[in-house]
Amino acid sequence: MRNELEERIMSARKILDEAQIVIIGAGAGLSTAAGLDFGGERFEKLMPEYGKRYGYDNMYAGDFYPYETLEEYWAFESKVILLNRYELEALPLYKKIYNIVKNRNFFVMTTNVERQFVKSGFHEMQVFATQGDYSFFQCSKGCHKKLYYNEDKIREMVDETKDCKIPTDLIPKCPICEEQMKINLRADQYFIEDQAWDESSKRYNEYVSDVGLKKVVYFEFGVGYNTPGIIRYPFEQMTYRNPNAHLIRFNKDYPDGAKENVNKTISFTEDISIILEKIYPER
């Protein structure tokens, strides 16, 4: 006799096997589950000098620290981007998700900015990273809509960092208005949605609109209530409106779905990697 967890696993497998479409929604909880931890032992191992100097214990806190100089801020920020965007290989959990859906009709919506989906095999044309990308600089005042790929500049900043500061001449400046550059992350009204972002948004929205009444699984990973209007609430609404839709939600803190979807939602608080391996051990 199967236990309750086994029933959920078997139900998720059946729903996925029968689905005509799989739409993935991924938040920060997926990257954390995959091992991309911005605090704890990883921070202590990779950025001990920053914790010792400024007193914070994770990379998120470092983003909001009131650095006295831009030289200090960019020393920290460049190290974070190097570690989480350029030096980190495709993580096994992301590759597992890709292996599950790679031969399916699918699309990805993510608020994550580390580009792990593309690294893991997903084609850029099937991924909409709505909150930006660590890979690009933009004008901090949004004076024009061009983005600038930053790998060489980031590596140079890290290489030249001394005493938690970069040289002043490495501070990135906008080539148009000469204001400071910043990373292309949605944090204020100056976030740049360039042509590539517009095209990606259009592809995703057209894809979602074309679902109709097809059998669709909304495959949601680590999406909480930081920005629920981007993935969590829309997934619940689309599940409700389509009688042939189901929501599979992985969330250790907020697993419950809308009460209207109680018979169409399968939730897991358990470890994502372990559950996916049990659902599809052969992939």
C-alpha positions as CSV (number, residue, x, y, z in Angstrom):
1,M,0.0,0.0,0.0
2,R,1.4,3.4,-1.1
3,N,1.9,6.1,1.5
4,E,0.7,9.7,1.0
5,L,4.1,10.9,-0.5
6,E,4.2,8.1,-2.9
7,E,0.6,8.9,-4.0
8,R,1.7,12.5,-4.7
9,I,4.7,11.3,-6.7
10,M,2.7,8.9,-8.8
11,S,0.0,11.5,-9.4
12,A,2.7,14.0,-10.5
13,R,4.2,11.5,-12.9
14,K,0.8,10.7,-14.5
15,I,-0.1,14.3,-14.9
16,L,3.3,15.1,-16.5
17,D,3.2,12.1,-18.8
18,E,-0.3,13.1,-20.1
19,A,0.5,16.8,-20.4
20,Q,0.6,18.4,-23.9
21,I,2.4,21.5,-22.5
22,V,4.6,22.1,-19.6
23,I,5.2,25.7,-18.4
24,I,8.0,26.1,-15.8
25,G,8.0,28.9,-13.3
26,A,11.1,29.3,-11.2
27,G,12.0,31.6,-8.3
28,A,14.9,32.0,-6.0
29,G,14.0,28.8,-4.1
30,L,15.0,26.7,-7.0
31,S,18.6,28.1,-7.1
32,T,18.9,27.7,-3.4
33,A,17.7,24.1,-3.6
34,A,20.2,23.5,-6.5
35,G,23.1,24.6,-4.2
36,L,23.4,28.3,-5.2
37,D,23.4,29.5,-1.6
38,F,24.1,33.2,-1.1
39,G,24.9,32.7,2.6
40,G,26.1,30.0,5.0
41,E,29.2,28.0,4.3
42,R,29.4,29.0,0.7
43,F,29.6,32.7,1.6
44,E,32.1,32.0,4.4
45,K,34.3,30.0,2.1
46,L,34.2,32.3,-1.0
47,M,33.9,35.8,0.5
48,P,35.2,35.7,4.0
49,E,37.0,39.0,3.7
50,Y,33.7,40.8,3.1
51,G,32.0,39.3,6.1
52,K,34.9,40.1,8.3
53,R,35.2,43.7,7.1
54,Y,31.5,44.7,6.9
55,G,29.8,42.4,9.3
56,Y,27.2,40.7,7.0
57,D,26.9,37.0,6.6
58,N,25.4,36.6,3.1
59,M,25.5,38.1,-0.4
60,Y,22.0,39.5,-0.3
61,A,22.9,41.6,2.8
62,G,26.0,42.8,1.0
63,D,23.9,44.2,-1.8
64,F,22.2,46.6,0.6
65,Y,25.2,47.5,2.7
66,P,25.9,51.3,2.7
67,Y,29.4,51.2,1.2
68,E,31.3,54.5,1.6
69,T,32.8,54.4,-1.9
70,L,31.9,53.0,-5.3
71,E,35.2,51.3,-5.3
72,E,34.1,49.1,-2.4
73,Y,30.6,48.5,-3.8
74,W,32.0,47.3,-7.2
75,A,34.6,45.1,-5.5
76,F,31.8,43.3,-3.7
77,E,29.3,43.3,-6.7
78,S,31.9,42.0,-9.2
79,K,32.8,39.1,-6.9
80,V,29.2,38.1,-6.5
81,I,28.6,38.2,-10.3
82,L,31.8,36.2,-11.0
83,L,30.9,33.5,-8.5
84,N,27.2,33.1,-9.4
85,R,27.2,33.9,-13.1
86,Y,30.5,33.2,-14.7
87,E,32.4,30.6,-12.6
88,L,29.4,28.4,-11.6
89,E,28.7,25.6,-14.0
90,A,25.3,24.2,-14.8
91,L,23.9,22.8,-11.6
92,P,22.6,19.2,-11.5
93,L,19.1,20.1,-10.4
94,Y,18.6,22.5,-13.3
95,K,20.0,19.8,-15.7
96,K,17.5,17.3,-14.2
97,I,14.6,19.6,-14.9
98,Y,15.9,20.0,-18.5
99,N,16.1,16.3,-19.0
100,I,12.5,15.9,-17.8
101,V,11.1,18.4,-20.3
102,K,13.6,18.5,-23.2
103,N,11.5,16.4,-25.5
104,R,8.3,18.2,-24.5
105,N,6.4,21.3,-25.6
106,F,7.6,23.8,-22.9
107,F,8.5,27.3,-21.9
108,V,10.2,28.8,-18.9
109,M,9.4,31.9,-16.9
110,T,11.9,32.8,-14.2
111,T,12.8,35.6,-11.8
112,N,16.3,34.2,-11.4
113,V,19.2,36.1,-12.9
114,E,22.1,33.6,-12.9
115,R,21.3,32.1,-16.3
116,Q,21.3,28.6,-15.0
117,F,18.5,27.5,-17.3
118,V,20.5,28.4,-20.5
119,K,23.6,26.9,-19.0
120,S,21.7,23.6,-18.4
121,G,20.6,23.2,-22.0
122,F,17.4,25.2,-22.3
123,H,17.3,27.3,-25.5
124,E,17.2,31.0,-24.9
125,M,14.2,31.3,-27.1
126,Q,12.2,29.2,-24.5
127,V,13.3,31.1,-21.4
128,F,11.9,34.5,-20.2
129,A,14.1,35.9,-17.4
130,T,11.8,38.8,-16.5
131,Q,13.9,40.3,-13.7
132,G,17.1,40.8,-15.6
133,D,20.5,39.1,-16.0
134,Y,23.8,39.3,-14.1
135,S,25.5,39.3,-17.5
136,F,24.8,42.9,-18.4
137,F,25.5,46.5,-17.4
138,Q,23.0,49.2,-18.0
139,C,22.9,53.0,-17.4
140,S,21.8,53.5,-13.8
141,K,19.5,56.3,-15.0
142,G,18.2,54.4,-17.9
143,C,19.2,57.1,-20.4
144,H,19.2,54.6,-23.3
145,K,18.0,51.0,-23.8
146,K,21.3,49.3,-24.7
147,L,22.7,46.6,-22.5
148,Y,26.4,45.8,-22.2
149,Y,27.8,42.3,-21.8
150,N,30.1,42.5,-18.7
151,E,32.2,39.4,-18.4
152,D,35.6,40.9,-19.2
153,K,35.0,43.9,-17.1
154,I,33.8,41.8,-14.1
155,R,36.8,39.6,-14.3
156,E,39.1,42.6,-14.5
157,M,37.5,44.2,-11.4
158,V,37.9,41.0,-9.4
159,D,41.5,40.5,-10.5
160,E,42.4,44.1,-9.6
161,T,40.5,44.2,-6.2
162,K,42.8,45.0,-3.3
163,D,41.6,45.5,0.3
164,C,38.0,45.1,-0.9
165,K,38.3,47.9,-3.4
166,I,38.6,48.2,-7.1
167,P,40.8,50.9,-8.8
168,T,38.8,54.0,-9.4
169,D,39.3,53.9,-13.2
170,L,37.4,50.5,-13.3
171,I,34.1,52.0,-12.0
172,P,31.8,51.5,-15.0
173,K,30.4,54.7,-16.5
174,C,27.6,55.1,-19.0
175,P,29.1,55.9,-22.4
176,I,26.2,58.3,-23.2
177,C,25.5,60.3,-20.1
178,E,28.5,59.3,-17.9
179,E,26.4,58.4,-15.0
180,Q,27.3,55.2,-13.1
181,M,26.4,51.9,-14.7
182,K,24.6,49.2,-12.7
183,I,23.7,45.6,-13.2
184,N,20.6,44.9,-15.3
185,L,18.4,43.8,-12.4
186,R,14.9,45.0,-11.7
187,A,15.3,47.2,-8.6
188,D,13.9,50.6,-9.6
189,Q,12.1,52.6,-12.3
190,Y,15.3,52.7,-14.3
191,F,15.4,48.9,-15.1
192,I,16.0,48.6,-18.9
193,E,13.8,46.3,-20.9
194,D,15.8,46.1,-24.1
195,Q,14.7,44.7,-27.5
196,A,15.7,41.1,-26.5
197,W,13.6,41.4,-23.3
198,D,10.6,42.7,-25.3
199,E,10.9,39.8,-27.7
200,S,11.2,37.3,-24.9
201,S,8.2,38.7,-23.2
202,K,6.2,38.6,-26.4
203,R,7.2,34.9,-27.0
204,Y,6.2,33.9,-23.5
205,N,2.8,35.8,-23.5
206,E,1.9,34.4,-26.9
207,Y,2.8,30.9,-25.8
208,V,0.7,31.2,-22.7
209,S,-2.2,32.7,-24.6
210,D,-2.1,29.8,-27.1
211,V,-2.6,27.1,-24.4
212,G,-6.4,27.3,-24.6
213,L,-7.9,24.2,-23.1
214,K,-5.0,21.9,-23.8
215,K,-3.6,19.6,-21.0
216,V,-1.0,21.8,-19.4
217,V,1.1,21.4,-16.3
218,Y,2.3,24.5,-14.5
219,F,5.6,23.2,-13.0
220,E,6.5,25.7,-10.3
221,F,9.8,25.7,-8.3
222,G,10.7,27.9,-5.3
223,V,8.3,30.8,-5.9
224,G,7.2,32.5,-2.7
225,Y,5.6,35.9,-2.0
226,N,8.5,38.3,-2.8
227,T,7.0,38.9,-6.3
228,P,4.0,36.6,-6.4
229,G,2.3,38.6,-9.2
230,I,4.9,37.4,-11.7
231,I,4.6,33.6,-11.5
232,R,2.7,32.4,-8.4
233,Y,-0.6,34.2,-8.9
234,P,-0.7,33.9,-12.7
235,F,-0.1,30.2,-12.5
236,E,-2.9,29.7,-10.0
237,Q,-5.3,31.8,-12.2
238,M,-4.4,29.9,-15.3
239,T,-4.8,26.6,-13.5
240,Y,-8.3,27.7,-12.3
241,R,-9.5,28.9,-15.8
242,N,-8.5,25.7,-17.7
243,P,-10.3,22.5,-16.7
244,N,-7.4,20.5,-18.2
245,A,-4.7,22.3,-16.2
246,H,-2.7,21.2,-13.2
247,L,-0.2,22.9,-10.9
248,I,2.7,21.0,-9.5
249,R,4.3,23.2,-6.8
250,F,7.6,22.8,-5.0
251,N,7.8,25.1,-2.0
252,K,9.0,24.2,1.4
253,D,7.5,27.3,3.0
254,Y,4.4,28.1,1.0
255,P,3.2,24.9,-0.6
256,D,-0.6,25.5,-0.5
257,G,-2.4,26.6,-3.7
258,A,-5.6,28.5,-4.1
259,K,-8.5,26.8,-2.5
260,E,-10.3,26.8,-5.8
261,N,-7.6,24.6,-7.2
262,V,-7.4,22.1,-4.4
263,N,-8.1,19.1,-6.7
264,K,-5.8,20.4,-9.4
265,T,-2.7,21.1,-7.3
266,I,0.0,18.7,-6.1
267,S,2.4,20.3,-3.6
268,F,5.8,19.2,-2.3
269,T,7.7,20.6,0.6
270,E,10.3,17.9,0.3
271,D,13.7,18.2,-1.4
272,I,13.2,19.0,-5.0
273,S,16.1,16.9,-6.3
274,I,14.9,13.8,-4.4
275,I,11.3,14.2,-5.5
276,L,12.2,14.7,-9.2
277,E,14.4,11.7,-9.1
278,K,11.5,9.6,-7.7
279,I,9.1,11.0,-10.4
280,Y,11.5,10.4,-13.2
281,P,14.4,8.1,-12.1
282,E,15.3,7.3,-15.7
283,R,15.9,10.9,-16.8
